[in-house]
Amino acid sequence: MSSRVEAGMLRGRPYGGVMTLIKKSLGNVTTKIHCEDRFVVAKISNCLFINVYLPCSGTPDRQAIYENLLDDICFGAIVIMTVNALLVAILM
């Protein structure tokens, strides 16, 4: 796979992934929260955006992939809320 990546841009299957485009003028109010192969979490101003790449119906182990993605996203949200709560407690 690494030789494929080094060869240039990967297109089509099985090289799917997720990408989020954000307007340049929103760059100063945008924060990347988390980024993985199948999802990106970004905060733009006071809105949280979660962009997820889900497998198609023909994908083997699709249900397991769904469950892992949701676990990763939910775990990340819990960690972020915990860190924010600690920061608020420290600042108070």
DALINTA-V354779 format. One record per run of one state. SS is the DSSP state (helix for helix, strand for strand, loop for the rest). FROM is the first residue (numbers start at 1). TO is the last residue. If there is no record, write none. Layout:
SS_FROM_TO, SS_FROM_TO
This chain:
loop_1_1, helix_2_6, loop_7_23, helix_24_29, strand_30_35, loop_36_38, strand_39_44, loop_45_46, strand_47_52, loop_53_61, helix_62_91, loop_92_92
